[in-house]
Amino acid sequence: MFAFTAFVSMHWSVWAQFFARVIWPRLGAAPALEDARPARFAQFIGLVLTALALLAFLIGVDDAGNSLTAVAAAGSVLRATTGLCLGCRIYVLVRRLQHARA
């Protein structure tokens, strides 16, 4: 799921399609849509963390694999419980730093 939403689009994920076809028609159109780039960046961070965790497990470095998995899970739980997206915040910070250098 991370790879698909990170590289293709959040709009084509299973949950986005479910929302668009089932929930959204009952709610009505949103007054404004959010930029998808921060969420896609957050998905990419999740993909990188889980891929590195898998690689760590495959080469036998279980402590690193467990740590990377815990970081990815903590970010997901934080987003699900509080709505705070750390990957989105990192994206905004990186964009600000890029504009400051230019």
DSSP file (Angstrom, degrees, kcal/mol; ACC not computed):
  #  RESIDUE AA STRUCTURE BP1 BP2  ACC     N-H-->O    O-->H-N    N-H-->O    O-->H-N    TCO  KAPPA ALPHA  PHI   PSI    X-CA   Y-CA   Z-CA
    1    1 A M     >        0   0    0      0, 0.0     4,-2.5     0, 0.0     5,-0.3   0.000 360.0 360.0 360.0 -42.0    0.0    0.0    0.0
    2    2 A F  H  >  +     0   0    0      1,-0.2     4,-2.3     2,-0.2     5,-0.2   0.941 360.0  46.9 -57.9 -47.1    2.8    2.4    0.8
    3    3 A A  H  > S+     0   0    0      1,-0.2     4,-2.1     2,-0.2     5,-0.4   0.911 112.3  49.4 -64.1 -42.6    4.5    1.9   -2.5
    4    4 A F  H  >>S+     0   0    0      1,-0.2     4,-2.5     2,-0.2     5,-0.8   0.947 116.9  39.4 -63.4 -49.1    1.3    2.3   -4.5
    5    5 A T  H  <5S+     0   0    0     -4,-2.5    -1,-0.2     1,-0.2    -2,-0.2   0.796 115.5  53.2 -74.2 -26.5    0.2    5.5   -2.8
    6    6 A A  H  <5S+     0   0    0     -4,-2.3    -1,-0.2    -5,-0.3    -2,-0.2   0.877 123.4  24.7 -73.4 -36.7    3.7    7.0   -2.7
    7    7 A F  H  <5S+     0   0    0     -4,-2.1    -2,-0.2    -5,-0.2    -3,-0.2   0.747 131.4  31.1-103.1 -26.5    4.4    6.5   -6.4
    8    8 A V  T  <5S-     0   0    0     -4,-2.5     2,-0.3    -5,-0.4    -3,-0.2   0.877 112.5 -70.5 -96.3 -77.5    1.0    6.5   -8.1
    9    9 A S    > < -     0   0    0     -5,-0.8     3,-0.9     1,-0.1    -1,-0.2  -0.886  17.8-123.2-178.1 148.0   -1.5    8.7   -6.2
   10   10 A M  G >  S+     0   0    0     -2,-0.3     3,-1.3     1,-0.2     6,-0.3   0.794 109.2  67.5 -65.7 -27.3   -3.4    8.8   -3.0
   11   11 A H  G 3  S+     0   0    0      1,-0.3    -1,-0.2    -6,-0.1     9,-0.1   0.708  99.3  48.7 -69.3 -19.8   -6.6    9.2   -5.2
   12   12 A W  G <  S+     0   0    0     -3,-0.9    -1,-0.3    -8,-0.1    -2,-0.2   0.323  83.9 115.2-104.2   7.7   -6.2    5.6   -6.5
   13   13 A S  S <> S-     0   0    0     -3,-1.3     4,-2.2    -4,-0.1     5,-0.2  -0.318  79.5-110.5 -71.1 162.9   -5.7    3.8   -3.2
   14   14 A V  H  > S+     0   0    0      1,-0.2     4,-2.3     2,-0.2     5,-0.2   0.916 118.0  47.3 -59.9 -45.1   -8.3    1.4   -2.0
   15   15 A W  H  > S+     0   0    0      1,-0.2     4,-2.5     2,-0.2    -1,-0.2   0.871 110.4  51.7 -69.5 -36.2   -9.5    3.6    0.8
   16   16 A A  H  > S+     0   0    0     -6,-0.3     4,-2.6     2,-0.2    -1,-0.2   0.899 111.1  48.3 -66.2 -39.2   -9.7    6.7   -1.4
   17   17 A Q  H  X S+     0   0    0     -4,-2.2     4,-2.2     2,-0.2     5,-0.2   0.904 111.2  50.1 -67.2 -40.7  -11.8    4.8   -3.9
   18   18 A F  H  X>S+     0   0    0     -4,-2.3     4,-2.5    -5,-0.2     5,-0.9   0.934 113.2  46.5 -61.0 -45.9  -14.1    3.5   -1.2
   19   19 A F  I  <>S+     0   0    0     -4,-2.5     5,-3.4     1,-0.2     4,-0.4   0.926 113.3  48.7 -62.3 -44.6  -14.5    7.0    0.2
   20   20 A A  I  <5S+     0   0    0     -4,-2.6    -1,-0.2     1,-0.2    -2,-0.2   0.843 120.4  35.7 -66.0 -34.0  -15.1    8.5   -3.3
   21   21 A R  I  <5S+     0   0    0     -4,-2.2    -1,-0.2    -5,-0.2    -2,-0.2   0.760 133.2  18.8 -92.9 -26.2  -17.7    5.9   -4.2
   22   22 A V  I  <5S+     0   0    0     -4,-2.5     4,-0.4    -5,-0.2    -3,-0.2   0.824 129.1  30.2-112.0 -50.6  -19.5    5.3   -0.9
   23   23 A I  I >><S+     0   0    0     -5,-0.9     4,-1.3    -4,-0.4     3,-1.2   0.945 111.9  56.2 -82.3 -51.0  -19.0    8.0    1.6
   24   24 A W  H 3><S+     0   0    0     -5,-3.4     4,-2.7     1,-0.3     3,-0.4   0.852 101.4  56.8 -58.1 -41.1  -18.5   11.2   -0.4
   25   25 A P  H 34 S+     0   0    0      0, 0.0    -1,-0.3     0, 0.0    -2,-0.1   0.821 109.5  48.0 -60.5 -27.2  -21.8   10.9   -2.3
   26   26 A R  H <4 S+     0   0    0     -3,-1.2    -2,-0.2    -4,-0.4    -3,-0.1   0.765 117.6  40.6 -81.5 -25.7  -23.6   10.9    1.0
   27   27 A L  H  < S-     0   0    0     -4,-1.3    -3,-0.2    -3,-0.4    -1,-0.1   0.774 105.9-127.4 -91.4 -29.9  -21.7   13.9    2.4
   28   28 A G     <  -     0   0    0     -4,-2.7    -1,-0.2    -5,-0.2    -2,-0.1  -0.278  45.0 -39.7  97.1 168.3  -21.6   16.1   -0.7
   29   29 A A        -     0   0    0     -2,-0.1     3,-0.0    -4,-0.1     0, 0.0  -0.335  62.4-112.4 -69.2 145.3  -18.6   17.8   -2.3
   30   30 A A        -     0   0    0      1,-0.1     3,-0.1    -2,-0.0    -1,-0.1  -0.504  16.5-131.2 -74.0 145.1  -15.9   19.2   -0.2
   31   31 A P  S    S+     0   0    0      0, 0.0     2,-0.3     0, 0.0    -1,-0.1   0.845  90.3   4.7 -66.6 -32.2  -15.5   23.0   -0.2
   32   32 A A  S    S-     0   0    0     -3,-0.0     2,-0.3     0, 0.0     0, 0.0  -0.988  71.7-134.7-152.2 143.8  -11.8   22.7   -0.8
   33   33 A L        -     0   0    0     -2,-0.3     2,-0.2    -3,-0.1     3,-0.0  -0.743  23.5-121.1-100.1 149.1   -9.4   19.8   -1.4
   34   34 A E        -     0   0    0     -2,-0.3     2,-0.3     1,-0.1    -1,-0.0  -0.499  33.7 -96.2 -84.3 155.8   -6.0   19.4    0.3
   35   35 A D        -     0   0    0     -2,-0.2     4,-0.5     1,-0.1    -1,-0.1  -0.550  28.8-151.8 -68.4 132.1   -2.7   19.2   -1.6
   36   36 A A  S  > S+     0   0    0     -2,-0.3     4,-2.4     1,-0.2     5,-0.2   0.625  77.1  84.9 -83.1 -14.4   -1.8   15.5   -2.0
   37   37 A R  H  > S+     0   0    0      1,-0.2     4,-2.3     2,-0.2     5,-0.2   0.894  88.0  49.1 -62.1 -43.3    2.0   16.1   -2.0
   38   38 A P  H  > S+     0   0    0      0, 0.0     4,-2.2     0, 0.0    -1,-0.2   0.919 113.3  47.4 -62.4 -40.1    2.6   16.1    1.7
   39   39 A A  H  > S+     0   0    0     -4,-0.5     4,-2.2     2,-0.2    -2,-0.2   0.887 111.6  50.4 -67.3 -38.2    0.5   12.9    2.2
   40   40 A R  H  X S+     0   0    0     -4,-2.4     4,-2.1     2,-0.2    -1,-0.2   0.883 109.6  51.2 -66.3 -37.5    2.4   11.2   -0.7
   41   41 A F  H  X S+     0   0    0     -4,-2.3     4,-2.2     2,-0.2    -2,-0.2   0.908 109.2  50.7 -64.1 -41.6    5.7   12.2    0.9
   42   42 A A  H  X S+     0   0    0     -4,-2.2     4,-2.2     1,-0.2    -2,-0.2   0.896 109.5  50.7 -62.8 -40.3    4.5   10.7    4.2
   43   43 A Q  H  X S+     0   0    0     -4,-2.2     4,-2.3     2,-0.2    -1,-0.2   0.882 108.5  52.8 -63.2 -38.0    3.6    7.5    2.4
   44   44 A F  H  X S+     0   0    0     -4,-2.1     4,-2.6     2,-0.2    -2,-0.2   0.899 107.2  51.3 -65.2 -40.3    7.1    7.5    0.8
   45   45 A I  H  X S+     0   0    0     -4,-2.2     4,-2.7     2,-0.2    -2,-0.2   0.926 110.2  49.7 -61.6 -43.7    8.7    7.8    4.2
   46   46 A G  H  X S+     0   0    0     -4,-2.2     4,-2.4     1,-0.2     5,-0.2   0.895 110.6  50.5 -60.5 -40.4    6.6    4.8    5.4
   47   47 A L  H  X S+     0   0    0     -4,-2.3     4,-2.6     2,-0.2     5,-0.2   0.933 111.4  47.5 -62.6 -46.4    7.7    2.8    2.4
   48   48 A V  H  X S+     0   0    0     -4,-2.6     4,-2.6     1,-0.2     5,-0.2   0.925 112.9  48.8 -62.8 -45.2   11.3    3.6    3.0
   49   49 A L  H  X S+     0   0    0     -4,-2.7     4,-2.1     1,-0.2    -1,-0.2   0.922 114.7  43.6 -62.5 -44.7   11.1    2.7    6.7
   50   50 A T  H  X S+     0   0    0     -4,-2.4     4,-2.4     2,-0.2    -1,-0.2   0.868 113.7  51.3 -71.4 -34.3    9.3   -0.6    6.1
   51   51 A A  H  X S+     0   0    0     -4,-2.6     4,-2.4    -5,-0.2    -2,-0.2   0.915 112.0  46.8 -66.5 -41.8   11.7   -1.5    3.2
   52   52 A L  H  X S+     0   0    0     -4,-2.6     4,-2.5    -5,-0.2    -2,-0.2   0.879 111.5  52.1 -66.1 -37.0   14.7   -0.8    5.3
   53   53 A A  H  X S+     0   0    0     -4,-2.1     4,-2.4    -5,-0.2    -2,-0.2   0.922 110.0  48.5 -63.8 -43.9   13.1   -2.9    8.1
   54   54 A L  H  X S+     0   0    0     -4,-2.4     4,-2.4     2,-0.2    -2,-0.2   0.922 111.9  49.2 -61.5 -44.3   12.6   -5.8    5.8
   55   55 A L  H  X S+     0   0    0     -4,-2.4     4,-2.0     1,-0.2    -2,-0.2   0.909 110.0  51.6 -61.4 -42.5   16.1   -5.5    4.5
   56   56 A A  H  X>S+     0   0    0     -4,-2.5     5,-2.6     1,-0.2     4,-0.5   0.908 110.9  47.8 -62.1 -41.8   17.4   -5.5    8.1
   57   57 A F  H ><5S+     0   0    0     -4,-2.4     3,-0.7     3,-0.2    -1,-0.2   0.895 110.3  52.7 -65.1 -39.2   15.4   -8.6    9.0
   58   58 A L  H 3<5S+     0   0    0     -4,-2.4    -2,-0.2     1,-0.2    -1,-0.2   0.852 111.4  44.6 -66.9 -34.7   16.7  -10.4    5.9
   59   59 A I  H 3<5S-     0   0    0     -4,-2.0    -1,-0.2    -5,-0.2    -2,-0.2   0.470 121.2-106.0 -90.8   0.2   20.3   -9.7    6.6
   60   60 A G  T <<5S+     0   0    0     -3,-0.7     2,-1.2    -4,-0.5    -3,-0.2   0.615  79.4 128.9  93.6  13.2   19.9  -10.7   10.3
   61   61 A V     >< +     0   0    0     -5,-2.6     4,-2.0    -6,-0.2     3,-0.3  -0.650  26.0 166.9 -99.1  76.6   20.0   -7.3   12.0
   62   62 A D  H  >  +     0   0    0     -2,-1.2     4,-2.9     1,-0.2     5,-0.2   0.828  67.9  58.3 -65.5 -34.7   16.8   -7.8   14.0
   63   63 A D  H  > S+     0   0    0      2,-0.2     4,-2.2     1,-0.2    -1,-0.2   0.920 109.3  44.9 -62.8 -42.4   17.3   -4.9   16.4
   64   64 A A  H  > S+     0   0    0     -3,-0.3     4,-2.7     2,-0.2     5,-0.2   0.907 113.4  51.1 -66.3 -41.1   17.5   -2.4   13.5
   65   65 A G  H  X S+     0   0    0     -4,-2.0     4,-2.2     1,-0.2    -2,-0.2   0.912 111.4  47.0 -61.8 -43.5   14.5   -4.1   11.8
   66   66 A N  H  X S+     0   0    0     -4,-2.9     4,-2.2     2,-0.2    -1,-0.2   0.894 112.7  50.0 -65.1 -39.7   12.5   -3.9   15.0
   67   67 A S  H  X S+     0   0    0     -4,-2.2     4,-2.2    -5,-0.2    -2,-0.2   0.923 112.0  46.4 -65.9 -45.0   13.5   -0.3   15.6
   68   68 A L  H  X S+     0   0    0     -4,-2.7     4,-2.3     1,-0.2    -1,-0.2   0.889 112.8  50.3 -65.7 -38.7   12.5    0.8   12.0
   69   69 A T  H  X S+     0   0    0     -4,-2.2     4,-2.6    -5,-0.2    -1,-0.2   0.900 109.9  51.1 -64.2 -40.4    9.2   -1.1   12.3
   70   70 A A  H  X S+     0   0    0     -4,-2.2     4,-2.6     2,-0.2    -2,-0.2   0.891 109.4  49.9 -64.8 -39.6    8.5    0.6   15.6
   71   71 A V  H  X S+     0   0    0     -4,-2.2     4,-2.2     2,-0.2    -2,-0.2   0.929 113.0  46.3 -64.8 -44.7    9.2    4.1   14.1
   72   72 A A  H  X S+     0   0    0     -4,-2.3     4,-2.0     1,-0.2    -2,-0.2   0.915 114.9  47.2 -63.6 -42.8    6.9    3.4   11.1
   73   73 A A  H  X S+     0   0    0     -4,-2.6     4,-2.8     2,-0.2     5,-0.2   0.898 110.1  52.7 -66.2 -40.1    4.2    2.0   13.4
   74   74 A A  H  X S+     0   0    0     -4,-2.6     4,-2.5     1,-0.2    -1,-0.2   0.909 109.3  49.3 -63.0 -41.8    4.5    5.0   15.8
   75   75 A G  H  X S+     0   0    0     -4,-2.2     4,-2.0     2,-0.2    11,-0.3   0.906 113.3  46.8 -62.8 -41.4    4.0    7.4   12.9
   76   76 A S  H  X S+     0   0    0     -4,-2.0     4,-2.4     2,-0.2    -2,-0.2   0.909 113.0  48.0 -67.5 -42.4    1.0    5.6   11.7
   77   77 A V  H  X S+     0   0    0     -4,-2.8     4,-2.5     2,-0.2     5,-0.3   0.903 110.5  52.2 -65.7 -40.4   -0.6    5.3   15.1
   78   78 A L  H  X>S+     0   0    0     -4,-2.5     4,-2.2    -5,-0.2     6,-0.8   0.913 112.1  46.0 -61.5 -42.5    0.1    9.0   15.8
   79   79 A R  H  X5S+     0   0    0     -4,-2.0     4,-1.0     4,-0.2    -2,-0.2   0.908 115.0  47.0 -65.5 -42.1   -1.7    9.9   12.5
   80   80 A A  H  <5S+     0   0    0     -4,-2.4    -2,-0.2     1,-0.2    -1,-0.2   0.848 120.6  35.8 -71.0 -34.1   -4.6    7.6   13.2
   81   81 A T  H  <5S+     0   0    0     -4,-2.5    -2,-0.2    -5,-0.2    -3,-0.2   0.827 134.6  16.8 -91.9 -33.0   -5.2    8.7   16.8
   82   82 A T  H  <5S-     0   0    0     -4,-2.2    -3,-0.2    -5,-0.3    -2,-0.1   0.606  91.3-121.6-116.0 -16.5   -4.4   12.4   16.7
   83   83 A G     << +     0   0    0     -4,-1.0     2,-0.6    -5,-0.7    -4,-0.2   0.455  65.7 138.8  85.1  -0.1   -4.5   13.4   13.1
   84   84 A L        -     0   0    0     -6,-0.8     2,-0.8     1,-0.0    -1,-0.3  -0.710  39.0-159.9 -83.0 118.7   -0.9   14.6   13.3
   85   85 A C     >  -     0   0    0     -2,-0.6     4,-2.0     1,-0.2     5,-0.1  -0.859   9.5-173.4-102.9 104.0    1.0   13.6   10.2
   86   86 A L  H  > S+     0   0    0     -2,-0.8     4,-2.5   -11,-0.3     5,-0.2   0.887  86.5  53.8 -65.3 -38.6    4.7   13.7   10.9
   87   87 A G  H  > S+     0   0    0      1,-0.2     4,-2.2     2,-0.2    -1,-0.2   0.882 108.0  50.7 -62.5 -37.8    5.6   13.0    7.3
   88   88 A C  H  > S+     0   0    0      2,-0.2     4,-2.2     1,-0.2    -1,-0.2   0.899 110.3  49.5 -66.0 -40.1    3.5   15.9    6.2
   89   89 A R  H  X S+     0   0    0     -4,-2.0     4,-2.3     2,-0.2    -2,-0.2   0.903 110.3  50.2 -64.7 -40.9    5.2   18.2    8.7
   90   90 A I  H  X S+     0   0    0     -4,-2.5     4,-2.7     2,-0.2    -2,-0.2   0.905 108.6  53.3 -63.7 -40.4    8.6   17.0    7.4
   91   91 A Y  H  X S+     0   0    0     -4,-2.2     4,-2.5     1,-0.2    -2,-0.2   0.932 109.9  46.9 -58.9 -47.5    7.5   17.7    3.9
   92   92 A V  H  X S+     0   0    0     -4,-2.2     4,-2.3     1,-0.2    -1,-0.2   0.901 112.4  50.5 -63.2 -40.9    6.5   21.3    4.8
   93   93 A L  H  X S+     0   0    0     -4,-2.3     4,-2.3     2,-0.2    -2,-0.2   0.917 110.8  48.6 -63.3 -43.8    9.8   21.8    6.7
   94   94 A V  H  X S+     0   0    0     -4,-2.7     4,-2.3     1,-0.2    -2,-0.2   0.913 110.8  50.8 -63.2 -42.7   11.9   20.5    3.7
   95   95 A R  H  X S+     0   0    0     -4,-2.5     4,-2.3     2,-0.2    -1,-0.2   0.905 109.9  50.3 -62.5 -41.2   10.0   22.8    1.3
   96   96 A R  H  X S+     0   0    0     -4,-2.3     4,-2.1     1,-0.2    -1,-0.2   0.916 110.6  49.2 -62.9 -42.3   10.6   25.8    3.6
   97   97 A L  H  X S+     0   0    0     -4,-2.3     4,-1.6     1,-0.2    -1,-0.2   0.880 110.1  51.5 -65.0 -37.2   14.3   25.0    3.7
   98   98 A Q  H  X S+     0   0    0     -4,-2.3     4,-1.2     1,-0.2    -1,-0.2   0.906 111.7  46.4 -64.9 -41.1   14.4   24.7   -0.1
   99   99 A H  H  < S+     0   0    0     -4,-2.3    -2,-0.2     1,-0.2    -1,-0.2   0.841 109.0  55.6 -70.5 -31.9   12.7   28.1   -0.5
  100  100 A A  H  < S+     0   0    0     -4,-2.1    -1,-0.2     1,-0.2    -2,-0.2   0.853 108.9  47.5 -68.5 -33.4   15.1   29.7    2.0
  101  101 A R  H  <        0   0    0     -4,-1.6    -1,-0.2     1,-0.2    -2,-0.2   0.775 360.0 360.0 -76.6 -26.3   18.1   28.5    0.0
  102  102 A A     <        0   0    0     -4,-1.2    -1,-0.2    -5,-0.1    -2,-0.2   0.473 360.0 360.0 -79.3 360.0   16.8   29.7   -3.3
